Amino acid sequence: MRASFVIVNYNRKDEILTTISKSKEITRNAAADFEIIIVDNASSDGSSAAIKARYEDVIVIDNEVNSGAAAWNLAFERARGEYFIILDDDSHVESGLQEALEYLDRNKEVGVLALNIKGGAYQTTDWKDLADTIGFIGCGAIVRRQLYEKIGGYADWMFLYTNEYEYGIRCLDAGFKIKYFKNTQVIHRTSSLNRTTRRLKVFSVRNEMAIVYKFFDKDKRNLLLFRVYFNNLKGIYSLGLRSVPWYYAALREFLQLKKTLPHTPVKKEIQEIYSKNYWSTKPFLKIL
């Protein structure tokens, strides 16, 4: 099996049907084999039944609970492909898929290929083609099976947001690279369903702090935790005073999470790469 599309859906029936259709369209004339695996994350809108009725060849895994990003792990476990094409239920590959797979064939050291995201709040407009990166955008990336077999899947303690950077830090620590591939474009249609700014901020800030707490040496953690939190507080200027409780909630949830989070520091050089390149771990005064 050449590659597996691995997609998680939550209550976006129309969007996931579009994504499946687009994925089939881009692989229709491909010489190699592809499969499509959907994890339905406890949807209540009939998504699973609709997929099964329309696409008999699509593998549907019914997740009994909404486990967030960790639901992708169910698809990773089932996938037979040499590569995992990771999409959201509201994103699809528009062009350049074969080029990306051929690039991965030639560059065995690349564990994750971050794709060119168009649409939505998080795009890759300013990313440099074939540059090394420390993470990727989860609605469009390709993961090498060999990497998954070495480090496993997404962290189940994160639920949503920044899981791509947690995965990235483990990828780099395992000796693989993450590259940005401009020639493969992914359209993020960005459904408004199941999205709130509050949830985004609470989970993002909590998880960014948790990454530092888990993966950095103890003598560096406090400074970087300070930077992460106060760099994120800048968001109050654009979001307004209504967002103040969100940042308090994020801090409270981090303090609760860290009680059960094992400390597993990565190599010092990886800590250095991450702290210099992730926006919220940079010195506070430099990004005011």
C-alpha positions as a Markdown table, in Angstrom:
| # | Residue | x | y | z |
|---|---|---|---|---|
| 1 | Met | 0.0 | 0.0 | 0.0 |
| 2 | Arg | 1.5 | 3.3 | -1.1 |
| 3 | Ala | -0.2 | 5.7 | 1.3 |
| 4 | Ser | -3.2 | 6.0 | 3.6 |
| 5 | Phe | -5.4 | 9.0 | 4.0 |
| 6 | Val | -6.1 | 9.3 | 7.7 |
| 7 | Ile | -8.8 | 11.7 | 8.7 |
| 8 | Val | -10.8 | 12.4 | 11.9 |
| 9 | Asn | -14.3 | 13.7 | 11.7 |
| 10 | Tyr | -16.5 | 15.2 | 14.4 |
| 11 | Asn | -20.0 | 16.3 | 13.5 |
| 12 | Arg | -19.1 | 17.6 | 10.0 |
| 13 | Lys | -21.0 | 15.2 | 7.8 |
| 14 | Asp | -21.1 | 17.4 | 4.7 |
| 15 | Glu | -17.4 | 18.4 | 5.1 |
| 16 | Ile | -16.1 | 14.9 | 5.5 |
| 17 | Leu | -18.1 | 13.7 | 2.4 |
| 18 | Thr | -16.4 | 16.5 | 0.4 |
| 19 | Thr | -13.0 | 15.6 | 1.7 |
| 20 | Ile | -13.4 | 11.9 | 0.8 |
| 21 | Ser | -14.6 | 12.9 | -2.7 |
| 22 | Lys | -11.6 | 15.3 | -3.2 |
| 23 | Ser | -9.2 | 12.6 | -1.9 |
| 24 | Lys | -10.6 | 10.1 | -4.4 |
| 25 | Glu | -10.4 | 12.6 | -7.2 |
| 26 | Ile | -6.7 | 13.4 | -6.7 |
| 27 | Thr | -5.8 | 9.7 | -6.6 |
| 28 | Arg | -8.1 | 8.5 | -9.4 |
| 29 | Asn | -5.3 | 8.1 | -11.9 |
| 30 | Ala | -2.5 | 7.2 | -9.5 |
| 31 | Ala | -0.4 | 4.2 | -10.4 |
| 32 | Ala | 0.0 | 3.3 | -6.7 |
| 33 | Asp | -2.6 | 2.1 | -4.2 |
| 34 | Phe | -4.2 | 4.4 | -1.7 |
| 35 | Glu | -6.7 | 3.8 | 1.1 |
| 36 | Ile | -8.9 | 6.2 | 3.0 |
| 37 | Ile | -9.5 | 5.7 | 6.7 |
| 38 | Ile | -11.9 | 7.9 | 8.6 |
| 39 | Val | -12.2 | 8.0 | 12.4 |
| 40 | Asp | -15.6 | 9.2 | 13.4 |
| 41 | Asn | -15.1 | 10.9 | 16.8 |
| 42 | Ala | -18.4 | 10.1 | 18.4 |
| 43 | Ser | -20.4 | 12.3 | 16.0 |
| 44 | Ser | -24.1 | 12.7 | 16.5 |
| 45 | Asp | -25.0 | 14.0 | 13.0 |
| 46 | Gly | -25.1 | 10.8 | 11.2 |
| 47 | Ser | -21.6 | 11.2 | 9.7 |
| 48 | Ser | -20.6 | 7.6 | 10.0 |
| 49 | Ala | -23.8 | 6.2 | 8.4 |
| 50 | Ala | -23.5 | 8.7 | 5.6 |
| 51 | Ile | -19.9 | 7.7 | 4.8 |
| 52 | Lys | -20.7 | 4.0 | 4.9 |
| 53 | Ala | -23.8 | 4.4 | 2.6 |
| 54 | Arg | -21.9 | 6.4 | 0.0 |
| 55 | Tyr | -18.4 | 4.9 | 0.1 |
| 56 | Glu | -18.2 | 1.2 | 0.6 |
| 57 | Asp | -14.4 | 1.1 | 0.1 |
| 58 | Val | -13.7 | 3.7 | 2.8 |
| 59 | Ile | -12.7 | 2.3 | 6.1 |
| 60 | Val | -14.7 | 3.9 | 9.0 |
| 61 | Ile | -13.6 | 3.5 | 12.6 |
| 62 | Asp | -16.4 | 4.5 | 15.0 |
| 63 | Asn | -14.8 | 6.0 | 18.1 |
| 64 | Glu | -17.2 | 5.8 | 21.0 |
| 65 | Val | -15.9 | 8.9 | 22.7 |
| 66 | Asn | -14.5 | 12.2 | 21.3 |
| 67 | Ser | -10.8 | 11.8 | 22.1 |
| 68 | Gly | -9.7 | 14.8 | 20.1 |
| 69 | Ala | -6.5 | 14.6 | 18.2 |
| 70 | Ala | -5.6 | 11.2 | 19.7 |
| 71 | Ala | -8.3 | 9.7 | 17.5 |
| 72 | Trp | -5.8 | 9.8 | 14.7 |
| 73 | Asn | -4.0 | 7.1 | 16.5 |
| 74 | Leu | -6.8 | 4.7 | 15.7 |
| 75 | Ala | -6.3 | 5.4 | 12.0 |
| 76 | Phe | -2.5 | 5.1 | 12.3 |
| 77 | Glu | -2.9 | 1.6 | 13.9 |
| 78 | Arg | -5.2 | 0.5 | 11.1 |
| 79 | Ala | -3.3 | 2.0 | 8.2 |
| 80 | Arg | -1.4 | -0.1 | 5.8 |
| 81 | Gly | 0.4 | 2.6 | 3.8 |
| 82 | Glu | 4.0 | 3.5 | 3.8 |
| 83 | Tyr | 3.0 | 7.1 | 4.3 |
| 84 | Phe | 0.1 | 8.6 | 6.3 |
| 85 | Ile | -1.6 | 11.6 | 4.7 |
| 86 | Ile | -3.1 | 13.5 | 7.6 |
| 87 | Leu | -6.1 | 15.7 | 6.9 |
| 88 | Asp | -8.9 | 17.4 | 8.8 |
| 89 | Asp | -12.5 | 16.7 | 8.0 |
| 90 | Asp | -12.7 | 20.1 | 6.3 |
| 91 | Ser | -9.4 | 20.0 | 4.3 |
| 92 | His | -8.2 | 18.3 | 1.1 |
| 93 | Val | -5.1 | 18.0 | -1.0 |
| 94 | Glu | -5.6 | 20.2 | -4.1 |
| 95 | Ser | -2.4 | 19.4 | -6.0 |
| 96 | Gly | 1.1 | 18.0 | -5.8 |
| 97 | Leu | 0.5 | 14.8 | -3.9 |
| 98 | Gln | 2.6 | 12.6 | -6.1 |
| 99 | Glu | 5.5 | 15.0 | -5.9 |
| 100 | Ala | 5.4 | 14.9 | -2.1 |
| 101 | Leu | 5.5 | 11.1 | -2.0 |
| 102 | Glu | 8.4 | 11.0 | -4.5 |
| 103 | Tyr | 10.3 | 13.5 | -2.3 |
| 104 | Leu | 9.8 | 11.3 | 0.7 |
| 105 | Asp | 11.0 | 8.3 | -1.3 |
| 106 | Arg | 14.2 | 10.1 | -2.0 |
| 107 | Asn | 14.7 | 11.6 | 1.4 |
| 108 | Lys | 14.5 | 8.8 | 4.0 |
| 109 | Glu | 15.6 | 11.1 | 6.8 |
| 110 | Val | 12.4 | 13.2 | 6.6 |
| 111 | Gly | 9.8 | 11.9 | 9.1 |
| 112 | Val | 7.1 | 14.5 | 8.5 |
| 113 | Leu | 6.4 | 16.6 | 5.4 |
| 114 | Ala | 4.5 | 19.7 | 6.2 |
| 115 | Leu | 2.3 | 20.7 | 3.3 |
| 116 | Asn | 1.3 | 24.1 | 1.9 |
| 117 | Ile | -1.8 | 25.1 | 3.7 |
| 118 | Lys | -4.2 | 27.6 | 2.0 |
| 119 | Gly | -7.2 | 29.0 | 3.8 |
| 120 | Gly | -8.1 | 29.3 | 7.5 |
| 121 | Ala | -6.3 | 31.0 | 10.4 |
| 122 | Tyr | -3.1 | 29.0 | 10.1 |
| 123 | Gln | -1.5 | 29.1 | 6.6 |
| 124 | Thr | 2.1 | 28.6 | 5.4 |
| 125 | Thr | 2.4 | 31.7 | 3.3 |
| 126 | Asp | 5.7 | 32.8 | 4.9 |
| 127 | Trp | 7.2 | 29.3 | 5.1 |
| 128 | Lys | 10.3 | 28.6 | 3.0 |
| 129 | Asp | 10.2 | 25.7 | 0.6 |
| 130 | Leu | 12.2 | 22.6 | 1.8 |
| 131 | Ala | 13.3 | 24.4 | 5.0 |
| 132 | Asp | 13.6 | 22.5 | 8.2 |
| 133 | Thr | 10.8 | 23.2 | 10.6 |
| 134 | Ile | 9.9 | 22.2 | 14.2 |
| 135 | Gly | 6.3 | 21.3 | 13.5 |
| 136 | Phe | 3.5 | 21.3 | 11.0 |
| 137 | Ile | -0.1 | 22.2 | 10.6 |
| 138 | Gly | -2.4 | 19.3 | 11.3 |
| 139 | Cys | -4.9 | 19.8 | 8.5 |
| 140 | Gly | -2.2 | 18.9 | 5.9 |
| 141 | Ala | 0.9 | 16.8 | 6.5 |
| 142 | Ile | 2.4 | 13.4 | 5.6 |
| 143 | Val | 4.0 | 11.2 | 8.2 |
| 144 | Arg | 6.4 | 8.3 | 7.4 |
| 145 | Arg | 5.3 | 5.0 | 8.8 |
| 146 | Gln | 8.8 | 4.3 | 10.0 |
| 147 | Leu | 8.6 | 7.4 | 12.3 |
| 148 | Tyr | 5.2 | 6.3 | 13.7 |
| 149 | Glu | 6.6 | 2.9 | 14.4 |
| 150 | Lys | 9.5 | 4.5 | 16.3 |
| 151 | Ile | 7.7 | 7.2 | 18.3 |
| 152 | Gly | 4.1 | 6.3 | 18.2 |
| 153 | Gly | 1.2 | 8.6 | 17.5 |
| 154 | Tyr | -0.3 | 11.8 | 18.9 |
| 155 | Ala | -0.1 | 12.5 | 22.6 |
| 156 | Asp | -3.4 | 11.5 | 24.3 |
| 157 | Trp | -3.0 | 14.0 | 27.1 |
| 158 | Met | -3.3 | 17.1 | 24.8 |
| 159 | Phe | -6.8 | 16.6 | 23.3 |
| 160 | Leu | -6.6 | 19.5 | 20.8 |
| 161 | Tyr | -4.2 | 22.1 | 19.4 |
| 162 | Thr | -0.4 | 22.2 | 19.3 |
| 163 | Asn | -0.3 | 18.4 | 19.1 |
| 164 | Glu | 1.7 | 18.8 | 15.9 |
| 165 | Tyr | 4.5 | 20.6 | 17.7 |
| 166 | Glu | 4.5 | 18.0 | 20.5 |
| 167 | Tyr | 4.8 | 15.4 | 17.8 |
| 168 | Gly | 7.5 | 17.5 | 16.0 |
| 169 | Ile | 9.7 | 17.7 | 19.1 |
| 170 | Arg | 9.6 | 13.9 | 19.4 |
| 171 | Cys | 10.2 | 13.5 | 15.7 |
| 172 | Leu | 13.4 | 15.6 | 15.9 |
| 173 | Asp | 14.6 | 13.9 | 19.1 |
| 174 | Ala | 14.3 | 10.5 | 17.3 |
| 175 | Gly | 16.7 | 11.7 | 14.6 |
| 176 | Phe | 14.2 | 12.5 | 11.8 |
| 177 | Lys | 13.7 | 15.8 | 10.1 |
| 178 | Ile | 10.5 | 17.8 | 9.4 |
| 179 | Lys | 10.5 | 19.6 | 6.0 |
| 180 | Tyr | 8.1 | 22.1 | 4.4 |
| 181 | Phe | 7.0 | 21.1 | 0.9 |
| 182 | Lys | 5.5 | 24.1 | -0.9 |
| 183 | Asn | 4.5 | 22.2 | -4.1 |
| 184 | Thr | 1.8 | 20.2 | -2.4 |
| 185 | Gln | -1.2 | 22.5 | -1.7 |
| 186 | Val | -3.9 | 21.7 | 0.8 |
| 187 | Ile | -7.1 | 23.7 | 0.9 |
| 188 | His | -8.4 | 24.2 | 4.4 |
| 189 | Arg | -12.1 | 25.0 | 3.9 |
| 190 | Thr | -12.3 | 25.9 | 7.6 |
| 191 | Ser | -15.8 | 24.9 | 8.7 |
| 192 | Ser | -17.1 | 27.1 | 11.5 |
| 193 | Leu | -18.8 | 24.1 | 13.1 |
| 194 | Asn | -17.3 | 23.1 | 16.5 |
| 195 | Arg | -14.8 | 26.0 | 16.6 |
| 196 | Thr | -14.6 | 28.6 | 19.4 |
| 197 | Thr | -11.8 | 31.1 | 20.1 |
| 198 | Arg | -12.0 | 30.3 | 23.8 |
| 199 | Arg | -11.3 | 26.6 | 23.4 |
| 200 | Leu | -8.5 | 27.4 | 21.0 |
| 201 | Lys | -6.8 | 29.7 | 23.5 |
| 202 | Val | -7.3 | 27.6 | 26.5 |
| 203 | Phe | -5.9 | 24.4 | 25.0 |
| 204 | Ser | -3.2 | 26.1 | 23.0 |
| 205 | Val | -1.7 | 28.0 | 26.0 |
| 206 | Arg | -2.1 | 25.0 | 28.3 |
| 207 | Asn | -0.4 | 22.6 | 25.8 |
| 208 | Glu | 2.4 | 25.0 | 24.9 |
| 209 | Met | 3.3 | 25.2 | 28.6 |
| 210 | Ala | 3.0 | 21.5 | 29.0 |
| 211 | Ile | 5.4 | 20.8 | 26.1 |
| 212 | Val | 8.0 | 22.9 | 27.9 |
| 213 | Tyr | 7.3 | 21.3 | 31.3 |
| 214 | Lys | 7.6 | 17.8 | 29.8 |
| 215 | Phe | 10.5 | 18.0 | 27.4 |
| 216 | Phe | 12.9 | 20.6 | 28.8 |
| 217 | Asp | 15.5 | 20.3 | 31.5 |
| 218 | Lys | 14.5 | 21.6 | 34.9 |
| 219 | Asp | 17.0 | 24.4 | 34.9 |
| 220 | Lys | 15.3 | 25.9 | 31.8 |
| 221 | Arg | 11.7 | 25.2 | 32.4 |
| 222 | Asn | 10.7 | 28.1 | 34.6 |
| 223 | Leu | 12.1 | 30.8 | 32.3 |
| 224 | Leu | 10.5 | 29.2 | 29.2 |
| 225 | Leu | 7.1 | 28.7 | 31.0 |
| 226 | Phe | 7.2 | 32.4 | 31.9 |
| 227 | Arg | 7.9 | 33.3 | 28.2 |
| 228 | Val | 5.1 | 31.0 | 26.9 |
| 229 | Tyr | 2.5 | 32.4 | 29.2 |
| 230 | Phe | 3.3 | 36.1 | 28.9 |
| 231 | Asn | 3.9 | 35.9 | 25.1 |
| 232 | Asn | 0.4 | 34.5 | 24.8 |
| 233 | Leu | -1.1 | 37.2 | 27.0 |
| 234 | Lys | -0.4 | 39.6 | 24.2 |
| 235 | Gly | -3.5 | 38.1 | 22.6 |
| 236 | Ile | -5.6 | 40.2 | 25.0 |
| 237 | Tyr | -4.8 | 43.3 | 22.9 |
| 238 | Ser | -6.6 | 41.8 | 19.9 |
| 239 | Leu | -9.2 | 39.7 | 21.6 |
| 240 | Gly | -10.2 | 42.2 | 24.2 |
| 241 | Leu | -10.9 | 41.9 | 27.9 |
| 242 | Arg | -13.4 | 39.1 | 27.4 |
| 243 | Ser | -10.4 | 36.9 | 26.8 |
| 244 | Val | -8.8 | 37.4 | 30.2 |
| 245 | Pro | -10.6 | 34.5 | 31.9 |
| 246 | Trp | -9.5 | 32.2 | 29.0 |
| 247 | Tyr | -5.8 | 32.7 | 29.9 |
| 248 | Tyr | -6.6 | 32.2 | 33.6 |
| 249 | Ala | -8.4 | 29.0 | 32.7 |
| 250 | Ala | -5.4 | 27.9 | 30.6 |
| 251 | Leu | -3.0 | 28.4 | 33.5 |
| 252 | Arg | -5.3 | 26.6 | 35.9 |
| 253 | Glu | -5.6 | 23.6 | 33.5 |
| 254 | Phe | -1.8 | 23.5 | 33.0 |
| 255 | Leu | -1.2 | 23.4 | 36.8 |
| 256 | Gln | -3.6 | 20.6 | 37.1 |
| 257 | Leu | -2.2 | 18.7 | 34.1 |
| 258 | Lys | 1.4 | 18.9 | 35.2 |
| 259 | Lys | 0.6 | 16.8 | 38.3 |
| 260 | Thr | 0.3 | 13.7 | 36.1 |
| 261 | Leu | 2.6 | 14.6 | 33.2 |
| 262 | Pro | 5.9 | 12.6 | 33.2 |
| 263 | His | 9.1 | 14.6 | 32.8 |
| 264 | Thr | 10.8 | 13.2 | 29.7 |
| 265 | Pro | 13.4 | 15.7 | 28.5 |
| 266 | Val | 14.6 | 15.5 | 24.9 |
| 267 | Lys | 18.2 | 16.0 | 23.7 |
| 268 | Lys | 19.7 | 19.4 | 24.6 |
| 269 | Glu | 20.1 | 20.4 | 21.0 |
| 270 | Ile | 16.5 | 19.7 | 20.3 |
| 271 | Gln | 15.5 | 21.9 | 23.3 |
| 272 | Glu | 17.7 | 24.6 | 21.8 |
| 273 | Ile | 16.2 | 24.3 | 18.3 |
| 274 | Tyr | 12.6 | 24.4 | 19.7 |
| 275 | Ser | 13.1 | 27.3 | 22.1 |
| 276 | Lys | 14.7 | 29.4 | 19.4 |
| 277 | Asn | 12.1 | 28.7 | 16.7 |
| 278 | Tyr | 8.7 | 28.3 | 18.5 |
| 279 | Trp | 7.2 | 31.8 | 18.7 |
| 280 | Ser | 6.1 | 31.7 | 22.4 |
| 281 | Thr | 9.4 | 30.4 | 23.8 |
| 282 | Lys | 11.3 | 33.4 | 22.3 |
| 283 | Pro | 12.4 | 36.2 | 24.6 |
| 284 | Phe | 9.3 | 38.2 | 25.6 |
| 285 | Leu | 10.7 | 41.7 | 24.8 |
| 286 | Lys | 11.7 | 40.7 | 21.3 |
| 287 | Ile | 8.1 | 40.0 | 20.2 |
| 288 | Leu | 6.2 | 42.7 | 22.0 |
